[in-house]
Amino acid sequence: MAEKLTGAAREAALAELSDWSETDGRDAITRKYQFPDFNDAFNWMARIAQVAEEMNHHPEWFNVWNKVEVTLSTHDAGGLTGLDIELARRMDELFAIR
């Protein structure tokens, strides 16, 4: 099981994610992505679904037309872990090259 990030390790991990923010009322991070249209948003989500399945770590997300809002937290650990940070990085990478 992944270990919850705390202290300096948590701060360092969060510092690497410039477009993510801590979620109010939860030990989680959130980011909103915007795409040119629904097809681009859905194609990105499909690619992320493959990554998430490989990691066995699945996001909470909400899609309306060209927008996708993502929240990451590791439920088994009760909060933010390295799995969330890695999935956030992968999401950002795939968003940048779409």
TIRO-2110 file (N, C-alpha, C; in Angstrom, 1 decimal):
// TIRO-2110
0.8, -1.2, 0.0, N, 1, A
0.0, 0.0, 0.0, CA, 1, A
0.9, 1.3, 0.0, C, 1, A
0.5, 2.3, -0.7, N, 2, A
1.2, 3.5, -0.8, CA, 2, A
1.1, 4.3, 0.6, C, 2, A
2.2, 5.0, 0.9, N, 3, A
2.2, 5.7, 2.2, CA, 3, A
1.8, 7.2, 1.9, C, 3, A
1.0, 7.7, 2.8, N, 4, A
0.6, 9.1, 2.8, CA, 4, A
1.8, 10.0, 2.9, C, 4, A
1.8, 11.0, 2.0, N, 5, A
2.9, 12.0, 2.0, CA, 5, A
2.7, 13.0, 3.2, C, 5, A
3.7, 13.3, 3.9, N, 6, A
3.7, 14.2, 5.0, CA, 6, A
4.9, 15.1, 5.0, C, 6, A
4.9, 16.2, 5.7, N, 7, A
6.1, 17.0, 6.0, CA, 7, A
6.8, 17.5, 4.7, C, 7, A
8.1, 17.4, 4.8, N, 8, A
9.0, 17.9, 3.7, CA, 8, A
8.7, 17.2, 2.4, C, 8, A
8.5, 15.9, 2.5, N, 9, A
8.3, 15.1, 1.3, CA, 9, A
7.0, 15.5, 0.6, C, 9, A
6.0, 15.8, 1.3, N, 10, A
4.7, 16.3, 0.8, CA, 10, A
4.9, 17.7, 0.1, C, 10, A
5.6, 18.6, 0.8, N, 11, A
5.9, 20.0, 0.3, CA, 11, A
6.7, 19.9, -1.0, C, 11, A
7.7, 19.1, -1.0, N, 12, A
8.5, 18.9, -2.2, CA, 12, A
7.7, 18.4, -3.4, C, 12, A
6.9, 17.4, -3.2, N, 13, A
6.1, 16.8, -4.2, CA, 13, A
5.1, 17.8, -4.8, C, 13, A
4.5, 18.6, -3.9, N, 14, A
3.5, 19.6, -4.3, CA, 14, A
4.2, 20.7, -5.1, C, 14, A
5.4, 21.0, -4.7, N, 15, A
6.1, 22.1, -5.4, CA, 15, A
6.4, 21.8, -6.9, C, 15, A
6.4, 20.5, -7.2, N, 16, A
6.7, 20.1, -8.6, CA, 16, A
5.4, 20.2, -9.5, C, 16, A
4.3, 20.4, -8.9, N, 17, A
3.0, 20.4, -9.6, CA, 17, A
2.5, 21.9, -9.7, C, 17, A
2.8, 22.6, -10.7, N, 18, A
2.5, 24.1, -10.7, CA, 18, A
1.0, 24.4, -10.9, C, 18, A
0.3, 23.5, -11.6, N, 19, A
-1.1, 23.8, -11.9, CA, 19, A
-2.1, 23.1, -11.0, C, 19, A
-1.6, 22.4, -10.1, N, 20, A
-2.5, 21.7, -9.1, CA, 20, A
-2.6, 22.4, -7.8, C, 20, A
-3.8, 22.3, -7.2, N, 21, A
-4.0, 22.9, -5.9, CA, 21, A
-4.5, 21.9, -4.9, C, 21, A
-4.3, 22.2, -3.6, N, 22, A
-4.8, 21.3, -2.6, CA, 22, A
-6.3, 21.5, -2.5, C, 22, A
-7.0, 20.4, -2.3, N, 23, A
-8.5, 20.4, -2.3, CA, 23, A
-9.0, 20.8, -0.9, C, 23, A
-9.9, 21.8, -0.8, N, 24, A
-10.4, 22.2, 0.5, CA, 24, A
-11.2, 21.0, 1.1, C, 24, A
-10.9, 20.8, 2.4, N, 25, A
-11.7, 19.8, 3.2, CA, 25, A
-11.3, 18.4, 2.9, C, 25, A
-10.2, 18.2, 2.1, N, 26, A
-9.8, 16.8, 1.8, CA, 26, A
-8.3, 16.8, 1.7, C, 26, A
-7.7, 15.6, 1.9, N, 27, A
-6.2, 15.5, 1.7, CA, 27, A
-6.1, 15.0, 0.2, C, 27, A
-6.2, 15.9, -0.7, N, 28, A
-6.2, 15.6, -2.1, CA, 28, A
-5.7, 16.8, -2.9, C, 28, A
-5.5, 16.6, -4.2, N, 29, A
-5.1, 17.7, -5.1, CA, 29, A
-6.1, 17.7, -6.2, C, 29, A
-6.3, 18.9, -6.8, N, 30, A
-7.3, 19.1, -7.9, CA, 30, A
-6.6, 20.0, -9.0, C, 30, A
-7.1, 19.7, -10.2, N, 31, A
-6.7, 20.5, -11.3, CA, 31, A
-7.8, 20.5, -12.3, C, 31, A
-8.0, 21.6, -13.0, N, 32, A
-9.0, 21.8, -14.1, CA, 32, A
-8.2, 21.9, -15.4, C, 32, A
-8.6, 21.1, -16.4, N, 33, A
-8.0, 21.1, -17.7, CA, 33, A
-9.1, 21.6, -18.7, C, 33, A
-8.7, 22.4, -19.7, N, 34, A
-9.6, 22.8, -20.7, CA, 34, A
-9.0, 22.5, -22.1, C, 34, A
-9.9, 22.0, -22.9, N, 35, A
-9.5, 21.5, -24.3, CA, 35, A
-10.2, 22.3, -25.3, C, 35, A
-9.8, 22.2, -26.6, N, 36, A
-10.5, 23.0, -27.6, CA, 36, A
-12.0, 22.5, -27.8, C, 36, A
-12.2, 21.2, -27.6, N, 37, A
-13.5, 20.7, -27.8, CA, 37, A
-13.7, 19.3, -27.1, C, 37, A
-14.9, 18.8, -27.2, N, 38, A
-15.2, 17.5, -26.4, CA, 38, A
-14.3, 16.4, -26.9, C, 38, A
-14.1, 16.2, -28.2, N, 39, A
-13.3, 15.1, -28.7, CA, 39, A
-11.9, 15.2, -28.1, C, 39, A
-11.3, 16.3, -28.0, N, 40, A
-9.9, 16.4, -27.4, CA, 40, A
-10.0, 16.0, -25.9, C, 40, A
-11.0, 16.5, -25.2, N, 41, A
-11.1, 16.2, -23.8, CA, 41, A
-11.3, 14.7, -23.6, C, 41, A
-12.2, 14.1, -24.4, N, 42, A
-12.5, 12.7, -24.3, CA, 42, A
-11.3, 11.8, -24.7, C, 42, A
-10.6, 12.2, -25.7, N, 43, A
-9.4, 11.4, -26.1, CA, 43, A
-8.3, 11.5, -25.1, C, 43, A
-8.1, 12.6, -24.4, N, 44, A
-7.1, 12.7, -23.4, CA, 44, A
-7.6, 11.8, -22.2, C, 44, A
-8.8, 11.9, -21.9, N, 45, A
-9.3, 11.0, -20.8, CA, 45, A
-9.1, 9.5, -21.1, C, 45, A
-9.3, 9.2, -22.3, N, 46, A
-9.1, 7.8, -22.7, CA, 46, A
-7.6, 7.4, -22.5, C, 46, A
-6.7, 8.3, -22.9, N, 47, A
-5.3, 8.0, -22.7, CA, 47, A
-4.9, 7.9, -21.2, C, 47, A
-5.5, 8.8, -20.4, N, 48, A
-5.2, 8.8, -19.0, CA, 48, A
-5.8, 7.5, -18.4, C, 48, A
-7.0, 7.1, -18.9, N, 49, A
-7.6, 5.8, -18.4, CA, 49, A
-6.6, 4.6, -18.5, C, 49, A
-5.9, 4.6, -19.6, N, 50, A
-4.9, 3.5, -19.8, CA, 50, A
-3.8, 3.6, -18.8, C, 50, A
-3.3, 4.8, -18.6, N, 51, A
-2.2, 5.1, -17.7, CA, 51, A
-2.7, 4.7, -16.3, C, 51, A
-3.8, 5.1, -15.9, N, 52, A
-4.4, 4.8, -14.6, CA, 52, A
-4.6, 3.3, -14.4, C, 52, A
-5.0, 2.7, -15.4, N, 53, A
-5.2, 1.2, -15.3, CA, 53, A
-3.8, 0.5, -15.1, C, 53, A
-2.8, 1.0, -15.8, N, 54, A
-1.5, 0.4, -15.7, CA, 54, A
-0.9, 0.6, -14.2, C, 54, A
-1.3, 1.8, -13.7, N, 55, A
-0.8, 2.1, -12.3, CA, 55, A
-1.7, 1.5, -11.3, C, 55, A
-2.9, 1.0, -11.7, N, 56, A
-3.9, 0.6, -10.7, CA, 56, A
-4.2, 1.7, -9.7, C, 56, A
-4.3, 2.9, -10.3, N, 57, A
-4.6, 4.1, -9.5, CA, 57, A
-5.5, 5.0, -10.3, C, 57, A
-6.8, 5.1, -9.9, N, 58, A
-7.8, 5.7, -10.7, CA, 58, A
-8.2, 7.1, -10.2, C, 58, A
-8.4, 8.1, -11.1, N, 59, A
-8.7, 9.4, -10.7, CA, 59, A
-10.2, 9.6, -10.4, C, 59, A
-10.5, 10.6, -9.6, N, 60, A
-11.9, 11.1, -9.6, CA, 60, A
-11.9, 12.2, -10.6, C, 60, A
-12.9, 12.1, -11.6, N, 61, A
-12.9, 13.2, -12.6, CA, 61, A
-14.3, 13.5, -13.0, C, 61, A
-14.5, 14.7, -13.5, N, 62, A
-15.8, 15.2, -14.0, CA, 62, A
-15.6, 15.9, -15.3, C, 62, A
-16.4, 15.5, -16.3, N, 63, A
-16.2, 16.1, -17.6, CA, 63, A
-17.5, 16.7, -18.1, C, 63, A
-17.4, 17.9, -18.6, N, 64, A
-18.5, 18.6, -19.3, CA, 64, A
-17.9, 19.3, -20.5, C, 64, A
-18.4, 18.8, -21.6, N, 65, A
-17.9, 19.3, -22.9, CA, 65, A
-16.4, 19.3, -23.0, C, 65, A
-15.8, 20.5, -23.0, N, 66, A
-14.3, 20.6, -23.2, CA, 66, A
-13.5, 20.8, -21.9, C, 66, A
-14.2, 20.6, -20.8, N, 67, A
-13.5, 20.7, -19.5, CA, 67, A
-13.5, 19.4, -18.7, C, 67, A
-12.3, 19.2, -18.0, N, 68, A
-12.2, 18.0, -17.2, CA, 68, A
-11.6, 18.5, -15.9, C, 68, A
-12.3, 18.2, -14.8, N, 69, A
-11.8, 18.5, -13.4, CA, 69, A
-11.4, 17.2, -12.8, C, 69, A
-10.2, 17.2, -12.3, N, 70, A
-9.6, 16.0, -11.7, CA, 70, A
-9.3, 16.2, -10.2, C, 70, A
-9.6, 15.2, -9.4, N, 71, A
-9.2, 15.2, -8.0, CA, 71, A
-8.4, 13.9, -7.8, C, 71, A
-7.3, 14.0, -7.1, N, 72, A
-6.4, 12.8, -6.9, CA, 72, A
-6.2, 12.7, -5.4, C, 72, A
-6.4, 11.5, -4.9, N, 73, A
-6.2, 11.1, -3.5, CA, 73, A
-6.2, 9.6, -3.4, C, 73, A
-5.4, 9.0, -2.6, N, 74, A
-5.3, 7.6, -2.4, CA, 74, A
-6.2, 7.1, -1.3, C, 74, A
-7.3, 6.6, -1.6, N, 75, A
-8.3, 6.3, -0.6, CA, 75, A
-7.8, 5.3, 0.4, C, 75, A
-7.0, 4.3, 0.0, N, 76, A
-6.5, 3.2, 0.9, CA, 76, A
-5.5, 3.8, 1.9, C, 76, A
-4.8, 4.9, 1.6, N, 77, A
-3.9, 5.5, 2.5, CA, 77, A
-4.5, 6.7, 3.3, C, 77, A
-5.7, 7.1, 2.9, N, 78, A
-6.4, 8.2, 3.6, CA, 78, A
-5.9, 9.6, 3.2, C, 78, A
-5.3, 9.7, 2.0, N, 79, A
-4.8, 11.0, 1.6, CA, 79, A
-3.9, 10.9, 0.4, C, 79, A
-3.1, 12.0, 0.3, N, 80, A
-2.2, 12.2, -0.9, CA, 80, A
-1.0, 11.3, -0.7, C, 80, A
-0.6, 10.6, -1.8, N, 81, A
0.6, 9.7, -1.8, CA, 81, A
1.4, 10.0, -3.1, C, 81, A
2.5, 9.3, -3.2, N, 82, A
3.3, 9.3, -4.4, CA, 82, A
2.6, 8.9, -5.6, C, 82, A
1.6, 8.0, -5.5, N, 83, A
0.8, 7.6, -6.6, CA, 83, A
0.0, 8.7, -7.2, C, 83, A
-0.5, 9.6, -6.4, N, 84, A
-1.2, 10.8, -6.9, CA, 84, A
-0.3, 11.7, -7.6, C, 84, A
0.9, 11.9, -7.0, N, 85, A
1.8, 12.8, -7.6, CA, 85, A
2.3, 12.3, -9.0, C, 85, A
2.5, 11.0, -9.1, N, 86, A
2.9, 10.4, -10.4, CA, 86, A
1.8, 10.5, -11.4, C, 86, A
0.6, 10.2, -11.0, N, 87, A
-0.5, 10.3, -11.9, CA, 87, A
-0.7, 11.8, -12.4, C, 87, A
-0.6, 12.7, -11.5, N, 88, A
-0.7, 14.1, -11.8, CA, 88, A
0.4, 14.5, -12.9, C, 88, A
1.6, 14.0, -12.7, N, 89, A
2.7, 14.3, -13.6, CA, 89, A
2.3, 13.7, -15.0, C, 89, A
1.9, 12.5, -15.0, N, 90, A
1.5, 11.8, -16.3, CA, 90, A
0.4, 12.6, -17.0, C, 90, A
-0.6, 13.0, -16.2, N, 91, A
-1.7, 13.8, -16.8, CA, 91, A
-1.2, 15.1, -17.4, C, 91, A
-0.3, 15.8, -16.7, N, 92, A
0.2, 17.0, -17.2, CA, 92, A
1.1, 16.8, -18.5, C, 92, A
1.8, 15.7, -18.5, N, 93, A
2.7, 15.4, -19.7, CA, 93, A
1.8, 15.1, -20.9, C, 93, A
0.7, 14.3, -20.7, N, 94, A
-0.1, 14.0, -21.8, CA, 94, A
-1.0, 15.2, -22.3, C, 94, A
-1.3, 16.1, -21.3, N, 95, A
-2.0, 17.4, -21.7, CA, 95, A
-1.1, 18.3, -22.5, C, 95, A
0.2, 18.3, -22.2, N, 96, A
1.1, 19.2, -22.9, CA, 96, A
1.4, 18.7, -24.3, C, 96, A
1.3, 17.4, -24.6, N, 97, A
1.7, 16.9, -25.9, CA, 97, A
0.5, 16.6, -26.8, C, 97, A
-0.7, 16.9, -26.3, N, 98, A
-1.9, 16.5, -27.0, CA, 98, A
-2.0, 17.2, -28.4, C, 98, A
END
